Amino acid sequence: MDVAARDERPEARLERAVRVAEQALIEFEIAVETFRVEVDNFSRLHHQKLGPMYARLDELDAKIAEARAERTGDPEDLRLAQEARAAVLPMPGVEELFHDWIDSDGLSPEAEAMLTDRPVQPPKRVRPSDEVRRLFRELARKAHPDLAREDEERKRREEFITRVNAAYARGDEALLRELSAEWEAGPTPAEERLSESEELYARLEWLAERKDLLSALARELEESAIGAMLRMAPDDPDRLLEEIAEQLLTQVSERENELAELVQ
């Protein structure tokens, strides 16, 4: 160990360690936020494209159960038929859940078109592009609230990052460029003073707690049904949706054949 390193104040070494930990946390938070947006967008596309097919399968299951109960008259079959029908009865909020695919009269024209292979406008692709991701990461690194030391500066950064996150979720490259220019033209944060050891240890404790929260969120996203599907094809989620759609169409065909045999 050289003389300079030996004579360095312990607070200075601790300060460097805190800065490294803060930067690592910021990178981790960016990664978690990126995956969260991917999961949200894929979930929206999943519901838009496949929701009508799931609804069709539920309706066919109910009709099959009702046809079987009518044929056998068995109390257990009657109970199962009632449960199957209850699962497809209109519920409060169903229009909101499936957006424009289902209305008060049942499947919307778009949904019917999809199920009958007629042309239909595909759902809008909102997966962020590589350039949008790059802009988001740059802004997150520059403006992240954890880089602030004063409450007023932290609040300003939090409000700004909220706008950045919203633009990123929409894949709005133009808005992200505007936000980047806005940040560059904004006030320069006051130069940070050397922290005392008590404050540094407090910051390390907060960083550890924040890391635990982010780790829990990351696990929740990865273990969710949508997250698991997205991890199967992170580079081509559209193809995964097509494969699932093909499987669901096969199941619809099988259910229709089963129903036809019961009611003939």
Rosetta blueprint (number, residue, H / E / L):
1 M L
2 D L
3 V H
4 A H
5 A H
6 R H
7 D H
8 E L
9 R L
10 P H
11 E H
12 A H
13 R H
14 L H
15 E H
16 R H
17 A H
18 V H
19 R H
20 V H
21 A H
22 E H
23 Q H
24 A H
25 L H
26 I H
27 E H
28 F H
29 E H
30 I H
31 A H
32 V H
33 E H
34 T H
35 F H
36 R H
37 V H
38 E H
39 V H
40 D H
41 N H
42 F H
43 S H
44 R H
45 L H
46 H H
47 H H
48 Q H
49 K H
50 L H
51 G H
52 P H
53 M H
54 Y H
55 A H
56 R H
57 L H
58 D H
59 E H
60 L H
61 D H
62 A H
63 K H
64 I H
65 A H
66 E H
67 A H
68 R H
69 A H
70 E H
71 R H
72 T H
73 G L
74 D L
75 P H
76 E H
77 D H
78 L H
79 R H
80 L H
81 A H
82 Q H
83 E H
84 A H
85 R H
86 A H
87 A L
88 V L
89 L L
90 P L
91 M L
92 P L
93 G L
94 V H
95 E H
96 E H
97 L H
98 F L
99 H L
100 D L
101 W L
102 I E
103 D E
104 S L
105 D L
106 G E
107 L E
108 S L
109 P H
110 E H
111 A H
112 E H
113 A H
114 M H
115 L H
116 T L
117 D L
118 R L
119 P L
120 V L
121 Q L
122 P L
123 P L
124 K L
125 R L
126 V L
127 R L
128 P L
129 S L
130 D H
131 E H
132 V H
133 R H
134 R H
135 L H
136 F H
137 R H
138 E H
139 L H
140 A H
141 R H
142 K H
143 A H
144 H L
145 P H
146 D H
147 L H
148 A L
149 R L
150 E L
151 D H
152 E H
153 E H
154 R H
155 K H
156 R H
157 R H
158 E H
159 E H
160 F H
161 I H
162 T H
163 R H
164 V H
165 N H
166 A H
167 A H
168 Y H
169 A H
170 R H
171 G L
172 D L
173 E H
174 A H
175 L H
176 L H
177 R H
178 E H
179 L H
180 S H
181 A H
182 E H
183 W H
184 E H
185 A H
186 G L
187 P L
188 T L
189 P L
190 A L
191 E L
192 E L
193 R L
194 L L
195 S L
196 E L
197 S H
198 E H
199 E H
200 L H
201 Y H
202 A H
203 R H
204 L H
205 E H
206 W H
207 L H
208 A H
209 E H
210 R H
211 K H
212 D H
213 L H
214 L H
215 S H
216 A H
217 L H
218 A H
219 R H
220 E H
221 L H
222 E H
223 E H
224 S L
225 A H
226 I H
227 G H
228 A H
229 M H
230 L H
231 R H
232 M H
233 A L
234 P L
235 D L
236 D L
237 P H
238 D H
239 R H
240 L H
241 L H
242 E H
243 E H
244 I H
245 A H
246 E H
247 Q H
248 L H
249 L H
250 T H
251 Q H
252 V H
253 S H
254 E H
255 R H
256 E H
257 N H
258 E H
259 L H
260 A H
261 E H
262 L H
263 V H
264 Q L
